[in-house]
Amino acid sequence: QVQLVESGGGLVQPGGSLRLSCAASGSIFSINIMGWYRQAPGKQRELVARIFNGDTTNYADSVKGRFTISRDNPKNTVYLQMNSLKPEDTAVYYCNLQNLGRTYWGQGTQVTVSS
């Protein structure tokens, strides 16, 4: 059984920063993909960023240059540093793990960008 526990969401003013964390536990193979998705009200869930074991990263165009994804492999933890936040970044952010052909999701953490 694999579990993902997220933390770090909250309310921030435009231009501010937040750091999300996601710790994975359970039967996790060393080769996997970890990432962050988000879903705003009335919209589909979308990829924000993901990171492979070799530290290759992918970002949505809308967050390039503002968000940075990183991982701590021994801790099975992935981070999302979000800078220069905009109101359109407001969404529930979900941690994602692709491991041994299966996909796992965290419970989601709310990020609200508002003045």
Stockholm file with secondary structure:
# STOCKHOLM 1.0

chainA/1-115         QVQLVESGGGLVQPGGSLRLSCAASGSIFSINIMGWYRQAPGKQRELVARIFNGDTTNYADSVKGRFTISRDNPKNTVYLQMNSLKPEDTAVYYCNLQNLGRTYWGQGTQVTVSS
#=GR chainA/1-115 SS CCEEEEECCEEECTTCCEEEEEEEESSCCSSEEEEEEEECTTSCCEEEEEEETTCCEEECTTTTTTEEEEEEGGGTEEEEEECSCCGGGCEEEEEEEEETTEEEECCCEEEEECC
#=GC SS_cons         CCEEEEECCEEECTTCCEEEEEEEESSCCSSEEEEEEEECTTSCCEEEEEEETTCCEEECTTTTTTEEEEEEGGGTEEEEEECSCCGGGCEEEEEEEEETTEEEECCCEEEEECC
//
